[in-house]
Every structure is written in C-alpha cells, then in structure tokens.
Amino acid sequence: MHEVYGVDLSAPGLLAGRSWRWLRLRIAGLLSAETSRLGRRFAPDPPPQR
C-alpha cells in the first residue's frame, strides 16, 4: 500500500477512519498495477512463445 499509494496501514486509526470500499478499491488498484508487488504476484502467466 505504501509503495504505490503512500499509505502506511500500520498508522494508528487509519483504517478506522476509512470505509471498506476505500480499502477494497486500493487493493483492486494494487492488483491491476504492474508496478506493485501484489499485481506482479497475481498477474496471469504470459502466453507461451512459439
């Protein structure tokens, strides 16, 4: 989260002040970003080369 959005999830009270929708959108963004470790981890394998 910090790498892409600059958000430190361990900051006291941060998640208490945010909605589930906020968190869900950030996680979806991380999954779709090629630059995030989470996005690279769950990206589909590239098609085989001929």
Backbone as JSON Lines, residues from 0, in Angstrom:
{"i":0,"aa":"M","n":[0.83,-1.18,0.0],"ca":[0.0,0.0,0.0],"c":[0.87,1.25,0.0]}
{"i":1,"aa":"H","n":[1.92,1.22,0.8],"ca":[2.78,2.39,0.9],"c":[3.56,2.62,-0.38]}
{"i":2,"aa":"E","n":[3.99,1.54,-1.01],"ca":[4.8,1.63,-2.23],"c":[4.07,2.37,-3.35]}
{"i":3,"aa":"V","n":[2.78,2.13,-3.51],"ca":[2.02,2.72,-4.62],"c":[1.25,3.96,-4.18]}
{"i":4,"aa":"Y","n":[0.58,3.89,-3.02],"ca":[-0.31,4.97,-2.59],"c":[0.29,5.88,-1.52]}
{"i":5,"aa":"G","n":[1.39,5.47,-0.92],"ca":[1.97,6.26,0.16],"c":[1.17,6.18,1.44]}
{"i":6,"aa":"V","n":[0.44,5.09,1.62],"ca":[-0.42,4.9,2.79],"c":[0.2,3.84,3.7]}
{"i":7,"aa":"D","n":[0.45,4.21,4.93],"ca":[1.0,3.27,5.92],"c":[-0.16,2.68,6.7]}
{"i":8,"aa":"L","n":[-0.48,1.43,6.43],"ca":[-1.63,0.79,7.08],"c":[-1.42,0.55,8.57]}
{"i":9,"aa":"S","n":[-0.18,0.63,9.04],"ca":[0.04,0.43,10.47],"c":[-0.13,1.73,11.27]}
{"i":10,"aa":"A","n":[-0.43,2.82,10.59],"ca":[-0.66,4.09,11.3],"c":[-1.9,3.96,12.19]}
{"i":11,"aa":"P","n":[-1.79,4.35,13.44],"ca":[-2.93,4.22,14.36],"c":[-4.17,4.96,13.85]}
{"i":12,"aa":"G","n":[-5.29,4.25,13.83],"ca":[-6.57,4.85,13.48],"c":[-6.82,5.05,11.99]}
{"i":13,"aa":"L","n":[-5.85,4.72,11.14],"ca":[-6.04,4.96,9.71],"c":[-7.22,4.17,9.16]}
{"i":14,"aa":"L","n":[-7.24,2.88,9.41],"ca":[-8.31,2.05,8.85],"c":[-9.65,2.3,9.55]}
{"i":15,"aa":"A","n":[-9.61,2.74,10.78],"ca":[-10.86,3.03,11.49],"c":[-11.58,4.22,10.85]}
{"i":16,"aa":"G","n":[-10.82,5.1,10.24],"ca":[-11.42,6.27,9.61],"c":[-11.75,6.09,8.14]}
{"i":17,"aa":"R","n":[-11.5,4.9,7.62],"ca":[-11.75,4.63,6.2],"c":[-12.85,3.58,6.07]}
{"i":18,"aa":"S","n":[-13.52,3.58,4.92],"ca":[-14.58,2.6,4.67],"c":[-13.98,1.34,4.03]}
{"i":19,"aa":"W","n":[-14.78,0.27,4.03],"ca":[-14.36,-0.95,3.34],"c":[-14.22,-0.7,1.86]}
{"i":20,"aa":"R","n":[-15.06,0.17,1.32],"ca":[-14.98,0.5,-0.11],"c":[-13.64,1.14,-0.43]}
{"i":21,"aa":"W","n":[-13.16,2.03,0.44],"ca":[-11.87,2.68,0.24],"c":[-10.76,1.62,0.17]}
{"i":22,"aa":"L","n":[-10.76,0.7,1.12],"ca":[-9.73,-0.34,1.17],"c":[-9.85,-1.28,-0.04]}
{"i":23,"aa":"R","n":[-11.06,-1.67,-0.37],"ca":[-11.28,-2.57,-1.49],"c":[-10.79,-1.96,-2.8]}
{"i":24,"aa":"L","n":[-11.05,-0.68,-3.02],"ca":[-10.58,-0.01,-4.24],"c":[-9.07,0.07,-4.3]}
{"i":25,"aa":"R","n":[-8.42,0.31,-3.15],"ca":[-6.96,0.36,-3.13],"c":[-6.35,-1.0,-3.42]}
{"i":26,"aa":"I","n":[-6.94,-2.06,-2.87],"ca":[-6.44,-3.41,-3.14],"c":[-6.65,-3.77,-4.6]}
{"i":27,"aa":"A","n":[-7.81,-3.44,-5.16],"ca":[-8.06,-3.7,-6.58],"c":[-7.06,-2.94,-7.44]}
{"i":28,"aa":"G","n":[-6.74,-1.72,-7.06],"ca":[-5.74,-0.96,-7.78],"c":[-4.37,-1.6,-7.72]}
{"i":29,"aa":"L","n":[-4.02,-2.14,-6.57],"ca":[-2.73,-2.82,-6.44],"c":[-2.68,-4.08,-7.3]}
{"i":30,"aa":"L","n":[-3.79,-4.78,-7.39],"ca":[-3.83,-5.99,-8.21],"c":[-3.71,-5.68,-9.69]}
{"i":31,"aa":"S","n":[-4.19,-4.52,-10.11],"ca":[-4.15,-4.18,-11.53],"c":[-2.9,-3.39,-11.91]}
{"i":32,"aa":"A","n":[-2.12,-2.94,-10.95],"ca":[-0.91,-2.16,-11.25],"c":[0.27,-3.1,-11.49]}
{"i":33,"aa":"E","n":[0.89,-2.95,-12.63],"ca":[2.05,-3.79,-12.94],"c":[3.24,-3.44,-12.05]}
{"i":34,"aa":"T","n":[3.24,-2.25,-11.49],"ca":[4.37,-1.81,-10.68],"c":[4.3,-2.28,-9.24]}
{"i":35,"aa":"S","n":[3.16,-2.85,-8.83],"ca":[3.06,-3.29,-7.43],"c":[3.47,-4.76,-7.32]}
{"i":36,"aa":"R","n":[4.04,-5.1,-6.19],"ca":[4.44,-6.5,-5.96],"c":[3.22,-7.41,-5.97]}
{"i":37,"aa":"L","n":[2.1,-6.93,-5.45],"ca":[0.88,-7.73,-5.42],"c":[0.38,-7.97,-6.84]}
{"i":38,"aa":"G","n":[0.42,-6.94,-7.67],"ca":[-0.01,-7.08,-9.06],"c":[0.86,-8.06,-9.83]}
{"i":39,"aa":"R","n":[2.17,-7.99,-9.61],"ca":[3.07,-8.93,-10.29],"c":[2.88,-10.35,-9.79]}
{"i":40,"aa":"R","n":[2.59,-10.51,-8.5],"ca":[2.43,-11.85,-7.92],"c":[1.21,-12.56,-8.48]}
{"i":41,"aa":"F","n":[0.12,-11.85,-8.68],"ca":[-1.12,-12.48,-9.1],"c":[-1.44,-12.25,-10.58]}
{"i":42,"aa":"A","n":[-0.5,-11.7,-11.33],"ca":[-0.72,-11.49,-12.76],"c":[-0.75,-12.84,-13.46]}
{"i":43,"aa":"P","n":[-1.57,-12.96,-14.51],"ca":[-1.57,-14.23,-15.24],"c":[-0.23,-14.46,-15.93]}
{"i":44,"aa":"D","n":[0.1,-15.72,-16.12],"ca":[1.34,-16.05,-16.81],"c":[1.27,-15.59,-18.26]}
{"i":45,"aa":"P","n":[2.39,-15.12,-18.8],"ca":[2.38,-14.7,-20.2],"c":[2.15,-15.9,-21.12]}
{"i":46,"aa":"P","n":[1.59,-15.67,-22.3],"ca":[1.37,-16.79,-23.22],"c":[2.71,-17.4,-23.66]}
{"i":47,"aa":"P","n":[2.73,-18.68,-23.91],"ca":[3.99,-19.32,-24.31],"c":[4.47,-18.78,-25.65]}
{"i":48,"aa":"Q","n":[5.78,-18.67,-25.79],"ca":[6.39,-18.22,-27.03],"c":[6.43,-19.36,-28.04]}
{"i":49,"aa":"R","n":[6.26,-19.01,-29.29],"ca":[6.32,-20.03,-30.34],"c":[7.72,-20.17,-30.85]}
